[in-house]
Amino acid sequence: MFNWIKNLIRKNTTLILKREWEVKDKPKRARTKKGRYKADDKSTKGYNEAWVGGKAPKKKKKKAKKRKKDPYSEPWNGIV
């Protein structure tokens, strides 16, 4: 698969290739036996029962909406 790399490096040296990125699984909600979502137990700090693995995903910041310029907000300068 990486024959072109082997050709660049001498045969006696070894090369360990690591993945530059790791495919991360999406966080999953924990479910009860009936298939409903579990709630978090607030008495256990440091572990979130509502998520598989015990960690909730970080909340994403919402993008600020661009406000349209209101033509009536500025005083009239005499141009029609």
N, C-alpha and C positions, 0 to 999 in steps of 0.2 A: 504494500500500500504506500509506503514512504520510501520507495526505491530511489527517488531523486535526492532524498536527504542522505541516504547511505552512500551515494556516489560522491557527495560533497565531503563527507567525512571519511577518514581512513578506516580501513576494515578492522583495525585493532582497537579502536576507541568505541566506547558504548555511549549511547544517547538515550536519555529517558525523556519521553515526550509526555507533557502534561496537557490536559485540556485547558484552554484559555478561559472557557466559560463552563459553568455547570448548569445543567438543566434542572431548575428547581420546580418541585411540585407545587401546585397552588394549595394554599391552606384550606383544610376541609373542616366543616363544622361537625362536632360530635353529635351522634344520634342515640336515642333510647332504643329499647327493644321494639317498640312500636314504629320506629322510624321518624319520630318527631325530634326536633332540635333539643339538645340539652341546654340547661341554663348554667351560668357560672355560679359557683358557690363562693360568696363573698368572704366567708370565714377563712378560706385558704388563700393567703397572699402568696404571690409568686407562681401560682399554677392556675390556669384557666381551664375549667372543665368543659367549657362550651366549644373548645377547639381541640382537634386531634393533635397530640403532641404537647398540649398545655400552654401554647403561646398564641396569642391573637395576632393577626397581621397588623402592621402599622397602617394607620389611617392616611389616605392620600390627601394632599392639600388640593382644595378646589381652585380652579383658575378664576381669576378676577374677570368679570364681564366688562367688555369695553362699552362705555357709555357713548351713545350717539350725541353729537353736538346739537344742542337745541338752538335753532336759529332765532327763537324768540327770547332767549335768555340774555343776549347781549343787547345793549342799547342800539337803536337805529342810527346809522351813520349817514343817512341821506342817499345811499345808493339803492336804486330800485332794480 
